[in-house]
Amino acid sequence: APTAGGGAGGATRGWRPGVPQLAMGLVLVLIAADMSPLFRGEFVEPLLKRPEKVPAYETQVARALDAGDDGSRVLELPGADFSHYRWGSTLDPVSEGLMDRPLVLRELIPYGEAGTVDLVRSLDRRIQEGVLETSAVPDLARLMGVGDVMLRSNLAYERYRTPRPRSTWDLLTSTRPAGLGAPRTFGPPVAEDPGIPFTDEITLGTKTTVPDPPALAVFPVSGTQPIVRTATTARPLLVSGNGEALVDAAASGLLAEPVASGRAILYAPELASKPGELKQALDDGADLLVSDTNRLRAERWTGVRENFGYVEQPGVAPLTRDPNDNRLPLFPDETTANETTLTLHAPGTPAKIAAVTASAYGNSFAYGPWDRPVRGIDGDINTAWRVGAFTDPTGEAWQTTLAAPTTTDHVRLTQPLSGPRNRWITRVTLTFDGGSPVTVDLSPSSRTELGQVVSFPARTFRTLHIQVDATNYGRQRSYDNVSAVGFAEVEIPGADGKALTADEVLRMPSDSLDAAGASSLGHRLALQMSRDRANPAEPFKQDTEEIISRSFALPTARTFALTGTARISAYSADDHIDRLLGRPSNLPVVASSGRLPGSIAARSSSAFDGDITTAWSPGIGDPEGGWLQVVSPTPITTSSVTMSLVADGRHSVPTRIGLVVDGQVVGSVGVPPVTDTSQRGGTRQVTLTFPAVTGSTWRFVVDDARTVKSIDPISRSPLSMPVGIAEIGLPGLASGVTEAAGTGTGAGAGQSATGTQGTAAGTQGTAGVGGGSAGAASALLPAQLPGTCRDDLLSIDGHPVDLRIDGSTSDAVNRLGLRVSTCGGALTLGPGEHVIRTGDGAELGMDIDRLLLASDAGGGPWLGAGDAGAATGAPTATGTATTGTAAGGTPAGSAAAGTAPRITVQSSAATSFTAQVTGAQPGTPFWLVLGESLSRGWKATVNGADAGEPRLVDGYANGWRITPTAAAFTVTLTWAPQQIVRYSLVLSAVTVVFFLALLLLTTRRSRRRVAAAHAAGAAVPGPDLPTVEAWSIRPARVDRRTAAYAAVGAGLLATVLVSVSAGIVVALATVIALLAPRGRWLTRVGPAVCLAVSALYVLEVQTRHSLPTNGDWVEAFGRVATVSWLAVLLLATDQLVAVLQGRRRAAAGSPTQPLAGPSGTEATADTH
């Protein structure tokens, strides 16, 4: 008979493939099919096919920064989700790998301790979202020990919508903030040439005179603080807020003096659970800065922008838990007294609405706080609660709780009336105090200003819950280019029949003023408020706050100097902006159908200012129907006009212009063919002729155009670029501009064409569609704003405050900050609650973006604080001139802040510093500051004595309050966790040596066994390899008690991990596999079956619905989730069964019994 090892008989039978061989072959076939993109040349995304050799300029800048290492660090701006450069992708920042100098850089994952993450995010967020005030950069850099700021312009910005190189370069270089030196440049100019079409409002709105920036630029920072330093304990700046407060304070100049004089900066919320330390700061004479930051709001980390939700009411949670809400634990022990929170009524006024919440708002990719729930009941028809962008909103809900019960038989529902509205709600269910629901179909009237009245039997209730049941779109394969839905207003009648509305007021922190009480009068006090705004050049966003609406409480009466920052509103009408800029009233009034979002320079009067460097341009979209209108003071008679059209390949070009004079259609004039220039903003001049006509109001309408297209980066749908008209020459117009200006270089005769309707000339110029250089336009506007006092921009406790806005018209046009001051002198506020409100800039033309109320120690006005010191010598409210003090200067009648001792670093390594302190005054405390992220891992010793745990100072750093006993002494700073690393390395080395020795010994022992077997003529032992149990092995029977315990345990674990149904299936499978003779087939075949079912379901749903592959893709397959989990659970069950059966065989002491072969003989059991 043949043996198990084969033999002659085995050789004659031949080889027949078994199950393992067939399975392996099937796996190889599936792998080859899955790798088909490799064979088609589509395995790598084209955008990833870039050279990955690091350019020479990257290493050059790294060497230059290392060579200039003065003990400071480098701040790289802007941050990015991941590091994708024009030359390649490294994912992690390349600067870290090339440079030895310490680096500060923001990435998607918040590496570092909470204080550092918060401070760096607060600065970089403003760059990302287009709202940075560059004056904040120098003092923040000094605070962080930054000696050089590196501006990176070679990021692939189109990947994550990071800042545009040209606009960011212009921001930092057009008016370089004091403290930043002239940049050193590295690398070639980087053109805005993204890998995908990405021409949008920011690209079009950037001044054409801005050059392509260098790949890298390094700005030196003057007067930076060393990483290891000392600070005085006298007059710390005690901040009620977080890193956002420090950025605002740096922008206003309030941070300059504390940084320059070495005063410590402390966070009041960080001392919430340390009343002794808070009292110590007050006893040290702290200046108090109360800000409207540290807001109670959601935070997410899915990108480097739009990370914050709306400001919440304390104790009011969303209807559905938001899994993306992961808040940074900056102040773990804080209370509402340390936070800026939302109230729905002003202090001293009765509350109408107690709470408003919803299941969600905005979209699933980023927070959109402008779509917050309270917008659905704020009394403003132009705002709305919106939900469901990019998703199906069915099932979403909105809810309000009234301050007192109301009795009514109807409510009025109005859906959004502004923004994208191609989808709307068709059915909702209303529930009152959880009672019987009322389901209603929404009619078209709900999409008008009148709204839809929903009637029901009269009832008394406090809580109204509205659920979205259906929309006009229903369930779709994709929701690209489909708008969100929601409610602009839910009107609930009150007892007087008037609609109950919420009045949003943000309540500022009260922690430091509560702690100081009446003694706060002996401290300087600054109240700092900033409007949460968006970049208007990104029309998919809206301002989170149209106005500043704040409340705060004062323990005592005080007098404040008020200053701030204003900007021309990007949402105001063209003619209103012209008046604010001081355009002479005798010039024609110009209007248009629209303006490029975010660009003041693209307003309609730019086409009638005689300046070829400016141009009118509407927003992105179909250019047909756009119009430009001028009203002349006197009638004009003409038969021709000239036009300078922007033709640069980025703008559509009109091919027919309709002419309407005094409301009468004259006709449509053909524009001869116009070719594009090679210059950014380049223009071509054309002459349009028509029958002579007389009139005062001339409207030029784009009837047809040669449309230039781009692609929306989110929806991938085509976008039509706007036209640009740099100048219209209308003979006889009062401005004196009788011909469209043209400069230059004339294009050849081939660019000229003559026809009966128009003539295209070859004159070429450059138009600054997004703003231009000084030219004829500047002659039509004064150099400075009129500075007229007005009382409609600000009110305190309901009383108007006269304000003056000062600044240059150039800054105003470019939407840079303008100085705010009072016309009536200082402001006196009594003890108690106060409310500050600003006016709506869209209506008034001016946005108040930041306010600073400053009161000196003793209660008088703090002159020279922050912005108040920006206009030295400017007339005050009393008409006299004041020189002021330096921002944040010494309080009147008080001594200067104490001087900190000197510190000299004698040696340093990556994890330790040794320094010598000199000039200390025994018994006079000071702060020892290590400018690294706060961590208890840092240990400080003073002459060998432990200095205790570090405290948070300067917003991010480690600080130890030291009371010296000598004038000079040695301090050491050590990163204690490094000891664990060293011990671990030693242990690893010992372990490696041990196992090498073990391997050597076992190898020698194995060789001796082989040699002994050869000498004895016995079989040579095989290699000790893992074994796989053959399917033909007869399983060992397990007793029923063990099977019951195993089934219950496995079932309970499956229930906890997945669901009850999964637990039942796993329990049954365990029992069958342990007790049935062939039951283990269930746990072996079951996982494959479950996995196949799951895969087929996913493929079927994806094929049928073409689901978008975004972050929510997996949610579409919830129905098969349990089946997918069963594949894993049954695999684990099979292993459990194998272990129990193996123990049973071992306990029985018998070899494995194979099952009978097909011929009745026993099959061979080869388990190796």
Secondary structure, 3 states (H helix, E strand, C coil): CCECCECHHHHHHCCCCCHHHHHHHHHHHHHHHHCHHHHHCCCCCHHHCCCCCCCHHHHHHHHHHHHCCCCCEEEEECCCCCEEECCEEEECCHHHHHCCCCEECCCCCCCCCHHHHHHHHHHHHHHHCCCCCCCHHHHHHHHCCEEEEEEECCECHHHHCCCCHHHHHHHHHCCCCCCECCCEEEEEECCCCCCCCCCCHHHHHCCCCCCCCEEEEEEEECCCCCCEEEEEEEEEEEEECCHHHHHHHHHHCCCHHHHHCCEEEEECHHHCCCHHHHHHHHHCCCEEEEECCCECEEECCCCCCCCEEEECCCCCCCCCCCCCCCCCCCCCCCCHHHCEEEECCCCCCCCCEEEEEECCCCECCCCCHHHCHHHHHCCCCCCCEEECECCCCCCCEEEEEEEEEEEEEEEEEECCCCCCCCCCEEEEEEEECCCCCEEEECCHHHHCCCCEEEEEEEEEEEEEEEEEEEECCCCCCCCCCCCCEEECEEECECCCCCECCCCCEEECCCHHHHHHHHHHHHCCEEEEEECCCCCCCCCCCCCCCCCCEEEEEECCCEEEEEEEEEEECCCCCHHHHHHHCCCCCCCCEEEECCCCCCCHHHCHHHHHCCCCCECECCCCCCCCCCEEEEEEEEEEEEEEEEEEEECCCCCEEEEEEEEEECCEEEEEEECCCCCCCCCCCEEEEEEEEEEEEEEEEEEEEEEEEECCEEECCCCCCEEECCECEEEEECCCCCCCCCCCCCCCCCCCHHHCEECCCEEEEEEEEECECCCCCCCHHHHHCCCECCCCEECCCEEECCEECCEEEECEHHHHHCCCCEEEEECCCCEEECCEEEEEEECCHHHHCEEEEEEEEEECCCCCECCCCHHHHCCCCCECCCCCECCCCCCCCCCCCCCCCCCCCEEEEEEEECCEEEEEEECCCCCCCEEEEECCCCCCCEEEEECCEECCCCEEECCCEEEEEECCCCCCEEEEEEECHHHHHHHHHHHHHHHHHHHHHHHHHHHHHHHHHHHHHHHHCCCCCCCCCCCCCCCCECCCCCCHHHHHHHHHHHHHHHHHHCCHHHHHHHHHHHHHHHHCCCCHHHHHHHHHHHHHHHHHHHHHHHHHHCCCCCCCHHHHHHHHHHHHHHHHHHHHHHHHHHHHHHHHHHHHCCCCCECECCCCCECCCCCC
